Amino acid sequence: MKKIQILGTGCPKCKKLAANAEAAAQAAGVEFAVEKVTEINEIMKFGVMMTPALVIDGEVVAAGKIPSVEEIKDMLG
């Protein structure tokens, strides 16, 4: 199972990233769990300076932008 984390304070961009990530995981047929990380101190632990950010299995794969569903599918590998 893939662990997908959305780092951000809950802004519209964060919500769009979460929706894209869920759609990508479903389209790829990957079992997944989505976690939204909204606490600034927790976000900082990832070393991310810009949100929203996407973390897959503990690895930051995108920050400060919203990858498309297709891009996220590729990241899920």
PDB file of N, CA, C and O in Angstrom:
ATOM      1  N   MET A   1       0.843  -1.186   0.000  1.00  0.00           N
ATOM      2  CA  MET A   1       0.000   0.000   0.000  1.00  0.00           C
ATOM      3  C   MET A   1       0.886   1.246   0.000  1.00  0.00           C
ATOM      4  O   MET A   1       1.846   1.351   0.762  1.00  0.00           O
ATOM      5  N   LYS A   2       0.535   2.180  -0.872  1.00  0.00           N
ATOM      6  CA  LYS A   2       1.271   3.444  -0.945  1.00  0.00           C
ATOM      7  C   LYS A   2       0.723   4.412   0.094  1.00  0.00           C
ATOM      8  O   LYS A   2      -0.488   4.512   0.292  1.00  0.00           O
ATOM      9  N   LYS A   3       1.629   5.120   0.752  1.00  0.00           N
ATOM     10  CA  LYS A   3       1.226   6.162   1.688  1.00  0.00           C
ATOM     11  C   LYS A   3       1.434   7.504   0.987  1.00  0.00           C
ATOM     12  O   LYS A   3       2.561   7.894   0.685  1.00  0.00           O
ATOM     13  N   ILE A   4       0.334   8.197   0.737  1.00  0.00           N
ATOM     14  CA  ILE A   4       0.376   9.486   0.061  1.00  0.00           C
ATOM     15  C   ILE A   4       0.064  10.556   1.091  1.00  0.00           C
ATOM     16  O   ILE A   4      -0.969  10.509   1.760  1.00  0.00           O
ATOM     17  N   GLN A   5       0.968  11.524   1.213  1.00  0.00           N
ATOM     18  CA  GLN A   5       0.748  12.615   2.148  1.00  0.00           C
ATOM     19  C   GLN A   5       0.695  13.929   1.385  1.00  0.00           C
ATOM     20  O   GLN A   5       1.503  14.183   0.492  1.00  0.00           O
ATOM     21  N   ILE A   6      -0.273  14.758   1.757  1.00  0.00           N
ATOM     22  CA  ILE A   6      -0.423  16.086   1.185  1.00  0.00           C
ATOM     23  C   ILE A   6       0.004  17.067   2.269  1.00  0.00           C
ATOM     24  O   ILE A   6      -0.613  17.137   3.332  1.00  0.00           O
ATOM     25  N   LEU A   7       1.061  17.823   1.994  1.00  0.00           N
ATOM     26  CA  LEU A   7       1.550  18.799   2.963  1.00  0.00           C
ATOM     27  C   LEU A   7       1.006  20.165   2.588  1.00  0.00           C
ATOM     28  O   LEU A   7       1.233  20.649   1.479  1.00  0.00           O
ATOM     29  N   GLY A   8       0.293  20.782   3.507  1.00  0.00           N
ATOM     30  CA  GLY A   8      -0.252  22.115   3.265  1.00  0.00           C
ATOM     31  C   GLY A   8      -1.282  22.463   4.321  1.00  0.00           C
ATOM     32  O   GLY A   8      -1.722  21.608   5.089  1.00  0.00           O
ATOM     33  N   THR A   9      -1.657  23.722   4.346  1.00  0.00           N
ATOM     34  CA  THR A   9      -2.539  24.223   5.399  1.00  0.00           C
ATOM     35  C   THR A   9      -4.017  24.077   5.083  1.00  0.00           C
ATOM     36  O   THR A   9      -4.861  24.509   5.868  1.00  0.00           O
ATOM     37  N   GLY A  10      -4.345  23.474   3.947  1.00  0.00           N
ATOM     38  CA  GLY A  10      -5.748  23.268   3.613  1.00  0.00           C
ATOM     39  C   GLY A  10      -6.282  24.292   2.620  1.00  0.00           C
ATOM     40  O   GLY A  10      -7.494  24.451   2.480  1.00  0.00           O
ATOM     41  N   CYS A  11      -5.393  24.977   1.940  1.00  0.00           N
ATOM     42  CA  CYS A  11      -5.788  25.981   0.949  1.00  0.00           C
ATOM     43  C   CYS A  11      -6.380  25.289  -0.284  1.00  0.00           C
ATOM     44  O   CYS A  11      -6.275  24.069  -0.418  1.00  0.00           O
ATOM     45  N   PRO A  12      -6.997  26.053  -1.177  1.00  0.00           N
ATOM     46  CA  PRO A  12      -7.565  25.438  -2.390  1.00  0.00           C
ATOM     47  C   PRO A  12      -6.537  24.642  -3.205  1.00  0.00           C
ATOM     48  O   PRO A  12      -6.883  23.608  -3.777  1.00  0.00           O
ATOM     49  N   LYS A  13      -5.288  25.101  -3.269  1.00  0.00           N
ATOM     50  CA  LYS A  13      -4.255  24.363  -4.003  1.00  0.00           C
ATOM     51  C   LYS A  13      -3.989  23.018  -3.349  1.00  0.00           C
ATOM     52  O   LYS A  13      -3.781  22.019  -4.039  1.00  0.00           O
ATOM     53  N   CYS A  14      -3.993  22.987  -2.020  1.00  0.00           N
ATOM     54  CA  CYS A  14      -3.773  21.731  -1.295  1.00  0.00           C
ATOM     55  C   CYS A  14      -4.903  20.745  -1.586  1.00  0.00           C
ATOM     56  O   CYS A  14      -4.671  19.550  -1.774  1.00  0.00           O
ATOM     57  N   LYS A  15      -6.124  21.266  -1.620  1.00  0.00           N
ATOM     58  CA  LYS A  15      -7.276  20.411  -1.895  1.00  0.00           C
ATOM     59  C   LYS A  15      -7.219  19.871  -3.317  1.00  0.00           C
ATOM     60  O   LYS A  15      -7.575  18.716  -3.551  1.00  0.00           O
ATOM     61  N   LYS A  16      -6.776  20.688  -4.268  1.00  0.00           N
ATOM     62  CA  LYS A  16      -6.652  20.246  -5.661  1.00  0.00           C
ATOM     63  C   LYS A  16      -5.587  19.156  -5.766  1.00  0.00           C
ATOM     64  O   LYS A  16      -5.780  18.165  -6.471  1.00  0.00           O
ATOM     65  N   LEU A  17      -4.458  19.336  -5.063  1.00  0.00           N
ATOM     66  CA  LEU A  17      -3.400  18.327  -5.068  1.00  0.00           C
ATOM     67  C   LEU A  17      -3.915  17.013  -4.481  1.00  0.00           C
ATOM     68  O   LEU A  17      -3.622  15.942  -5.012  1.00  0.00           O
ATOM     69  N   ALA A  18      -4.671  17.089  -3.402  1.00  0.00           N
ATOM     70  CA  ALA A  18      -5.221  15.882  -2.780  1.00  0.00           C
ATOM     71  C   ALA A  18      -6.157  15.161  -3.756  1.00  0.00           C
ATOM     72  O   ALA A  18      -6.112  13.937  -3.880  1.00  0.00           O
ATOM     73  N   ALA A  19      -6.997  15.927  -4.442  1.00  0.00           N
ATOM     74  CA  ALA A  19      -7.922  15.331  -5.408  1.00  0.00           C
ATOM     75  C   ALA A  19      -7.153  14.670  -6.554  1.00  0.00           C
ATOM     76  O   ALA A  19      -7.493  13.563  -6.971  1.00  0.00           O
ATOM     77  N   ASN A  20      -6.122  15.342  -7.062  1.00  0.00           N
ATOM     78  CA  ASN A  20      -5.309  14.779  -8.147  1.00  0.00           C
ATOM     79  C   ASN A  20      -4.619  13.491  -7.693  1.00  0.00           C
ATOM     80  O   ASN A  20      -4.582  12.509  -8.434  1.00  0.00           O
ATOM     81  N   ALA A  21      -4.078  13.499  -6.483  1.00  0.00           N
ATOM     82  CA  ALA A  21      -3.358  12.328  -5.968  1.00  0.00           C
ATOM     83  C   ALA A  21      -4.301  11.134  -5.831  1.00  0.00           C
ATOM     84  O   ALA A  21      -3.950  10.013  -6.200  1.00  0.00           O
ATOM     85  N   GLU A  22      -5.499  11.380  -5.298  1.00  0.00           N
ATOM     86  CA  GLU A  22      -6.465  10.292  -5.151  1.00  0.00           C
ATOM     87  C   GLU A  22      -6.890   9.751  -6.513  1.00  0.00           C
ATOM     88  O   GLU A  22      -6.979   8.539  -6.704  1.00  0.00           O
ATOM     89  N   ALA A  23      -7.151  10.657  -7.461  1.00  0.00           N
ATOM     90  CA  ALA A  23      -7.559  10.232  -8.807  1.00  0.00           C
ATOM     91  C   ALA A  23      -6.444   9.428  -9.478  1.00  0.00           C
ATOM     92  O   ALA A  23      -6.716   8.427 -10.141  1.00  0.00           O
ATOM     93  N   ALA A  24      -5.203   9.856  -9.312  1.00  0.00           N
ATOM     94  CA  ALA A  24      -4.069   9.163  -9.919  1.00  0.00           C
ATOM     95  C   ALA A  24      -3.911   7.766  -9.335  1.00  0.00           C
ATOM     96  O   ALA A  24      -3.696   6.804 -10.073  1.00  0.00           O
ATOM     97  N   ALA A  25      -4.015   7.650  -8.017  1.00  0.00           N
ATOM     98  CA  ALA A  25      -3.861   6.347  -7.370  1.00  0.00           C
ATOM     99  C   ALA A  25      -4.974   5.402  -7.798  1.00  0.00           C
ATOM    100  O   ALA A  25      -4.728   4.220  -8.039  1.00  0.00           O
ATOM    101  N   GLN A  26      -6.191   5.914  -7.894  1.00  0.00           N
ATOM    102  CA  GLN A  26      -7.307   5.081  -8.328  1.00  0.00           C
ATOM    103  C   GLN A  26      -7.121   4.649  -9.783  1.00  0.00           C
ATOM    104  O   GLN A  26      -7.354   3.491 -10.128  1.00  0.00           O
ATOM    105  N   ALA A  27      -6.700   5.588 -10.633  1.00  0.00           N
ATOM    106  CA  ALA A  27      -6.506   5.286 -12.050  1.00  0.00           C
ATOM    107  C   ALA A  27      -5.377   4.268 -12.257  1.00  0.00           C
ATOM    108  O   ALA A  27      -5.421   3.447 -13.173  1.00  0.00           O
ATOM    109  N   ALA A  28      -4.368   4.341 -11.382  1.00  0.00           N
ATOM    110  CA  ALA A  28      -3.232   3.422 -11.493  1.00  0.00           C
ATOM    111  C   ALA A  28      -3.536   2.063 -10.858  1.00  0.00           C
ATOM    112  O   ALA A  28      -2.752   1.122 -10.989  1.00  0.00           O
ATOM    113  N   GLY A  29      -4.662   1.968 -10.181  1.00  0.00           N
ATOM    114  CA  GLY A  29      -5.031   0.717  -9.531  1.00  0.00           C
ATOM    115  C   GLY A  29      -4.151   0.395  -8.343  1.00  0.00           C
ATOM    116  O   GLY A  29      -3.908  -0.773  -8.041  1.00  0.00           O
ATOM    117  N   VAL A  30      -3.673   1.427  -7.667  1.00  0.00           N
ATOM    118  CA  VAL A  30      -2.758   1.266  -6.534  1.00  0.00           C
ATOM    119  C   VAL A  30      -3.550   1.360  -5.236  1.00  0.00           C
ATOM    120  O   VAL A  30      -4.404   2.232  -5.076  1.00  0.00           O
ATOM    121  N   GLU A  31      -3.254   0.447  -4.310  1.00  0.00           N
ATOM    122  CA  GLU A  31      -3.832   0.584  -2.979  1.00  0.00           C
ATOM    123  C   GLU A  31      -3.132   1.734  -2.295  1.00  0.00           C
ATOM    124  O   GLU A  31      -1.905   1.831  -2.327  1.00  0.00           O
ATOM    125  N   PHE A  32      -3.918   2.619  -1.668  1.00  0.00           N
ATOM    126  CA  PHE A  32      -3.299   3.804  -1.086  1.00  0.00           C
ATOM    127  C   PHE A  32      -4.056   4.300   0.135  1.00  0.00           C
ATOM    128  O   PHE A  32      -5.222   3.972   0.354  1.00  0.00           O
ATOM    129  N   ALA A  33      -3.356   5.094   0.912  1.00  0.00           N
ATOM    130  CA  ALA A  33      -3.951   5.818   2.031  1.00  0.00           C
ATOM    131  C   ALA A  33      -3.478   7.256   1.907  1.00  0.00           C
ATOM    132  O   ALA A  33      -2.285   7.511   1.740  1.00  0.00           O
ATOM    133  N   VAL A  34      -4.415   8.197   1.989  1.00  0.00           N
ATOM    134  CA  VAL A  34      -4.060   9.610   1.888  1.00  0.00           C
ATOM    135  C   VAL A  34      -4.119  10.228   3.272  1.00  0.00           C
ATOM    136  O   VAL A  34      -5.081  10.047   4.019  1.00  0.00           O
ATOM    137  N   GLU A  35      -3.067  10.958   3.590  1.00  0.00           N
ATOM    138  CA  GLU A  35      -3.002  11.670   4.868  1.00  0.00           C
ATOM    139  C   GLU A  35      -2.722  13.137   4.568  1.00  0.00           C
ATOM    140  O   GLU A  35      -1.827  13.457   3.786  1.00  0.00           O
ATOM    141  N   LYS A  36      -3.485  14.020   5.189  1.00  0.00           N
ATOM    142  CA  LYS A  36      -3.257  15.452   5.016  1.00  0.00           C
ATOM    143  C   LYS A  36      -2.476  15.954   6.219  1.00  0.00           C
ATOM    144  O   LYS A  36      -2.912  15.812   7.362  1.00  0.00           O
ATOM    145  N   VAL A  37      -1.321  16.542   5.950  1.00  0.00           N
ATOM    146  CA  VAL A  37      -0.455  17.066   7.003  1.00  0.00           C
ATOM    147  C   VAL A  37      -0.604  18.587   6.981  1.00  0.00           C
ATOM    148  O   VAL A  37      -0.145  19.249   6.050  1.00  0.00           O
ATOM    149  N   THR A  38      -1.251  19.134   8.014  1.00  0.00           N
ATOM    150  CA  THR A  38      -1.547  20.570   8.028  1.00  0.00           C
ATOM    151  C   THR A  38      -0.761  21.355   9.068  1.00  0.00           C
ATOM    152  O   THR A  38      -0.717  22.584   9.011  1.00  0.00           O
ATOM    153  N   GLU A  39      -0.146  20.665  10.009  1.00  0.00           N
ATOM    154  CA  GLU A  39       0.622  21.348  11.049  1.00  0.00           C
ATOM    155  C   GLU A  39       1.956  21.828  10.488  1.00  0.00           C
ATOM    156  O   GLU A  39       2.712  21.043   9.915  1.00  0.00           O
ATOM    157  N   ILE A  40       2.239  23.107  10.652  1.00  0.00           N
ATOM    158  CA  ILE A  40       3.474  23.693  10.116  1.00  0.00           C
ATOM    159  C   ILE A  40       4.709  22.947  10.618  1.00  0.00           C
ATOM    160  O   ILE A  40       5.630  22.694   9.842  1.00  0.00           O
ATOM    161  N   ASN A  41       4.742  22.595  11.896  1.00  0.00           N
ATOM    162  CA  ASN A  41       5.910  21.905  12.455  1.00  0.00           C
ATOM    163  C   ASN A  41       6.122  20.547  11.789  1.00  0.00           C
ATOM    164  O   ASN A  41       7.261  20.136  11.566  1.00  0.00           O
ATOM    165  N   GLU A  42       5.030  19.850  11.473  1.00  0.00           N
ATOM    166  CA  GLU A  42       5.139  18.555  10.797  1.00  0.00           C
ATOM    167  C   GLU A  42       5.615  18.738   9.360  1.00  0.00           C
ATOM    168  O   GLU A  42       6.432  17.961   8.866  1.00  0.00           O
ATOM    169  N   ILE A  43       5.097  19.775   8.689  1.00  0.00           N
ATOM    170  CA  ILE A  43       5.510  20.060   7.311  1.00  0.00           C
ATOM    171  C   ILE A  43       7.005  20.367   7.273  1.00  0.00           C
ATOM    172  O   ILE A  43       7.712  19.907   6.376  1.00  0.00           O
ATOM    173  N   MET A  44       7.482  21.134   8.236  1.00  0.00           N
ATOM    174  CA  MET A  44       8.894  21.520   8.294  1.00  0.00           C
ATOM    175  C   MET A  44       9.808  20.303   8.436  1.00  0.00           C
ATOM    176  O   MET A  44      10.942  20.323   7.958  1.00  0.00           O
ATOM    177  N   LYS A  45       9.325  19.248   9.087  1.00  0.00           N
ATOM    178  CA  LYS A  45      10.140  18.042   9.268  1.00  0.00           C
ATOM    179  C   LYS A  45      10.511  17.403   7.928  1.00  0.00           C
ATOM    180  O   LYS A  45      11.506  16.685   7.832  1.00  0.00           O
ATOM    181  N   PHE A  46       9.708  17.669   6.897  1.00  0.00           N
ATOM    182  CA  PHE A  46       9.998  17.138   5.564  1.00  0.00           C
ATOM    183  C   PHE A  46      10.991  18.015   4.808  1.00  0.00           C
ATOM    184  O   PHE A  46      11.446  17.642   3.727  1.00  0.00           O
ATOM    185  N   GLY A  47      11.332  19.186   5.370  1.00  0.00           N
ATOM    186  CA  GLY A  47      12.267  20.087   4.704  1.00  0.00           C
ATOM    187  C   GLY A  47      11.630  20.848   3.548  1.00  0.00           C
ATOM    188  O   GLY A  47      12.327  21.349   2.667  1.00  0.00           O
ATOM    189  N   VAL A  48      10.313  20.930   3.557  1.00  0.00           N
ATOM    190  CA  VAL A  48       9.578  21.598   2.480  1.00  0.00           C
ATOM    191  C   VAL A  48       9.428  23.077   2.808  1.00  0.00           C
ATOM    192  O   VAL A  48       8.995  23.439   3.902  1.00  0.00           O
ATOM    193  N   MET A  49       9.789  23.927   1.855  1.00  0.00           N
ATOM    194  CA  MET A  49       9.672  25.368   2.052  1.00  0.00           C
ATOM    195  C   MET A  49       8.434  25.943   1.360  1.00  0.00           C
ATOM    196  O   MET A  49       7.963  27.023   1.718  1.00  0.00           O
ATOM    197  N   MET A  50       7.912  25.221   0.374  1.00  0.00           N
ATOM    198  CA  MET A  50       6.734  25.698  -0.347  1.00  0.00           C
ATOM    199  C   MET A  50       5.658  24.623  -0.347  1.00  0.00           C
ATOM    200  O   MET A  50       5.937  23.443  -0.559  1.00  0.00           O
ATOM    201  N   THR A  51       4.432  25.051  -0.107  1.00  0.00           N
ATOM    202  CA  THR A  51       3.303  24.124  -0.171  1.00  0.00           C
ATOM    203  C   THR A  51       2.417  24.550  -1.328  1.00  0.00           C
ATOM    204  O   THR A  51       2.483  25.705  -1.749  1.00  0.00           O
ATOM    205  N   PRO A  52       1.606  23.674  -1.845  1.00  0.00           N
ATOM    206  CA  PRO A  52       1.433  22.307  -1.376  1.00  0.00           C
ATOM    207  C   PRO A  52       2.596  21.416  -1.795  1.00  0.00           C
ATOM    208  O   PRO A  52       3.319  21.712  -2.746  1.00  0.00           O
ATOM    209  N   ALA A  53       2.755  20.329  -1.067  1.00  0.00           N
ATOM    210  CA  ALA A  53       3.791  19.364  -1.400  1.00  0.00           C
ATOM    211  C   ALA A  53       3.178  17.971  -1.371  1.00  0.00           C
ATOM    212  O   ALA A  53       2.227  17.704  -0.636  1.00  0.00           O
ATOM    213  N   LEU A  54       3.743  17.097  -2.185  1.00  0.00           N
ATOM    214  CA  LEU A  54       3.272  15.720  -2.288  1.00  0.00           C
ATOM    215  C   LEU A  54       4.382  14.789  -1.815  1.00  0.00           C
ATOM    216  O   LEU A  54       5.522  14.874  -2.272  1.00  0.00           O
ATOM    217  N   VAL A  55       4.028  13.901  -0.892  1.00  0.00           N
ATOM    218  CA  VAL A  55       4.978  12.924  -0.357  1.00  0.00           C
ATOM    219  C   VAL A  55       4.413  11.533  -0.637  1.00  0.00           C
ATOM    220  O   VAL A  55       3.260  11.244  -0.317  1.00  0.00           O
ATOM    221  N   ILE A  56       5.240  10.677  -1.239  1.00  0.00           N
ATOM    222  CA  ILE A  56       4.834   9.296  -1.495  1.00  0.00           C
ATOM    223  C   ILE A  56       5.812   8.381  -0.773  1.00  0.00           C
ATOM    224  O   ILE A  56       7.016   8.407  -1.028  1.00  0.00           O
ATOM    225  N   ASP A  57       5.274   7.573   0.132  1.00  0.00           N
ATOM    226  CA  ASP A  57       6.088   6.641   0.923  1.00  0.00           C
ATOM    227  C   ASP A  57       7.276   7.344   1.579  1.00  0.00           C
ATOM    228  O   ASP A  57       8.393   6.826   1.565  1.00  0.00           O
ATOM    229  N   GLY A  58       7.032   8.528   2.155  1.00  0.00           N
ATOM    230  CA  GLY A  58       8.055   9.244   2.910  1.00  0.00           C
ATOM    231  C   GLY A  58       9.002  10.094   2.093  1.00  0.00           C
ATOM    232  O   GLY A  58       9.869  10.763   2.655  1.00  0.00           O
ATOM    233  N   GLU A  59       8.855  10.084   0.761  1.00  0.00           N
ATOM    234  CA  GLU A  59       9.751  10.853  -0.105  1.00  0.00           C
ATOM    235  C   GLU A  59       8.992  12.020  -0.743  1.00  0.00           C
ATOM    236  O   GLU A  59       7.950  11.834  -1.370  1.00  0.00           O
ATOM    237  N   VAL A  60       9.543  13.227  -0.566  1.00  0.00           N
ATOM    238  CA  VAL A  60       8.932  14.403  -1.178  1.00  0.00           C
ATOM    239  C   VAL A  60       9.167  14.328  -2.691  1.00  0.00           C
ATOM    240  O   VAL A  60      10.310  14.310  -3.147  1.00  0.00           O
ATOM    241  N   VAL A  61       8.079  14.285  -3.463  1.00  0.00           N
ATOM    242  CA  VAL A  61       8.191  14.159  -4.916  1.00  0.00           C
ATOM    243  C   VAL A  61       7.778  15.433  -5.652  1.00  0.00           C
ATOM    244  O   VAL A  61       8.061  15.584  -6.841  1.00  0.00           O
ATOM    245  N   ALA A  62       7.111  16.347  -4.952  1.00  0.00           N
ATOM    246  CA  ALA A  62       6.730  17.624  -5.563  1.00  0.00           C
ATOM    247  C   ALA A  62       6.485  18.636  -4.460  1.00  0.00           C
ATOM    248  O   ALA A  62       5.918  18.304  -3.419  1.00  0.00           O
ATOM    249  N   ALA A  63       6.914  19.878  -4.689  1.00  0.00           N
ATOM    250  CA  ALA A  63       6.676  20.939  -3.716  1.00  0.00           C
ATOM    251  C   ALA A  63       6.453  22.256  -4.454  1.00  0.00           C
ATOM    252  O   ALA A  63       7.137  22.564  -5.430  1.00  0.00           O
ATOM    253  N   GLY A  64       5.483  23.021  -3.966  1.00  0.00           N
ATOM    254  CA  GLY A  64       5.220  24.336  -4.533  1.00  0.00           C
ATOM    255  C   GLY A  64       4.478  24.316  -5.848  1.00  0.00           C
ATOM    256  O   GLY A  64       4.369  25.345  -6.515  1.00  0.00           O
ATOM    257  N   LYS A  65       3.961  23.147  -6.235  1.00  0.00           N
ATOM    258  CA  LYS A  65       3.202  23.060  -7.481  1.00  0.00           C
ATOM    259  C   LYS A  65       2.185  21.935  -7.360  1.00  0.00           C
ATOM    260  O   LYS A  65       2.216  21.140  -6.421  1.00  0.00           O
ATOM    261  N   ILE A  66       1.285  21.891  -8.333  1.00  0.00           N
ATOM    262  CA  ILE A  66       0.262  20.856  -8.346  1.00  0.00           C
ATOM    263  C   ILE A  66       0.477  19.988  -9.579  1.00  0.00           C
ATOM    264  O   ILE A  66       0.067  20.364 -10.677  1.00  0.00           O
ATOM    265  N   PRO A  67       1.114  18.831  -9.411  1.00  0.00           N
ATOM    266  CA  PRO A  67       1.302  17.934 -10.556  1.00  0.00           C
ATOM    267  C   PRO A  67      -0.060  17.446 -11.067  1.00  0.00           C
ATOM    268  O   PRO A  67      -1.019  17.341 -10.302  1.00  0.00           O
ATOM    269  N   SER A  68      -0.128  17.155 -12.350  1.00  0.00           N
ATOM    270  CA  SER A  68      -1.360  16.637 -12.949  1.00  0.00           C
ATOM    271  C   SER A  68      -1.580  15.192 -12.494  1.00  0.00           C
ATOM    272  O   SER A  68      -0.691  14.558 -11.924  1.00  0.00           O
ATOM    273  N   VAL A  69      -2.770  14.698 -12.757  1.00  0.00           N
ATOM    274  CA  VAL A  69      -3.095  13.304 -12.433  1.00  0.00           C
ATOM    275  C   VAL A  69      -2.112  12.376 -13.139  1.00  0.00           C
ATOM    276  O   VAL A  69      -1.621  11.421 -12.537  1.00  0.00           O
ATOM    277  N   GLU A  70      -1.820  12.651 -14.418  1.00  0.00           N
ATOM    278  CA  GLU A  70      -0.879  11.812 -15.179  1.00  0.00           C
ATOM    279  C   GLU A  70       0.521  11.841 -14.561  1.00  0.00           C
ATOM    280  O   GLU A  70       1.176  10.805 -14.451  1.00  0.00           O
ATOM    281  N   GLU A  71       0.977  13.033 -14.159  1.00  0.00           N
ATOM    282  CA  GLU A  71       2.313  13.141 -13.545  1.00  0.00           C
ATOM    283  C   GLU A  71       2.376  12.343 -12.247  1.00  0.00           C
ATOM    284  O   GLU A  71       3.369  11.668 -11.977  1.00  0.00           O
ATOM    285  N   ILE A  72       1.336  12.421 -11.461  1.00  0.00           N
ATOM    286  CA  ILE A  72       1.306  11.691 -10.183  1.00  0.00           C
ATOM    287  C   ILE A  72       1.262  10.183 -10.438  1.00  0.00           C
ATOM    288  O   ILE A  72       1.887   9.414  -9.708  1.00  0.00           O
ATOM    289  N   LYS A  73       0.527   9.758 -11.472  1.00  0.00           N
ATOM    290  CA  LYS A  73       0.503   8.330 -11.815  1.00  0.00           C
ATOM    291  C   LYS A  73       1.924   7.838 -12.093  1.00  0.00           C
ATOM    292  O   LYS A  73       2.310   6.758 -11.645  1.00  0.00           O
ATOM    293  N   ASP A  74       2.697   8.630 -12.830  1.00  0.00           N
ATOM    294  CA  ASP A  74       4.093   8.269 -13.111  1.00  0.00           C
ATOM    295  C   ASP A  74       4.909   8.182 -11.827  1.00  0.00           C
ATOM    296  O   ASP A  74       5.747   7.293 -11.678  1.00  0.00           O
ATOM    297  N   MET A  75       4.662   9.109 -10.898  1.00  0.00           N
ATOM    298  CA  MET A  75       5.400   9.120  -9.626  1.00  0.00           C
ATOM    299  C   MET A  75       5.071   7.892  -8.783  1.00  0.00           C
ATOM    300  O   MET A  75       5.919   7.396  -8.040  1.00  0.00           O
ATOM    301  N   LEU A  76       3.859   7.414  -8.899  1.00  0.00           N
ATOM    302  CA  LEU A  76       3.442   6.235  -8.123  1.00  0.00           C
ATOM    303  C   LEU A  76       4.116   4.972  -8.639  1.00  0.00           C
ATOM    304  O   LEU A  76       4.220   3.971  -7.930  1.00  0.00           O
ATOM    305  N   GLY A  77       4.575   5.038  -9.898  1.00  0.00           N
ATOM    306  CA  GLY A  77       5.337   3.955 -10.520  1.00  0.00           C
ATOM    307  C   GLY A  77       4.661   2.636 -10.437  1.00  0.00           C
ATOM    308  O   GLY A  77       5.194   1.638 -10.921  1.00  0.00           O
TER     309      GLY A  77
END
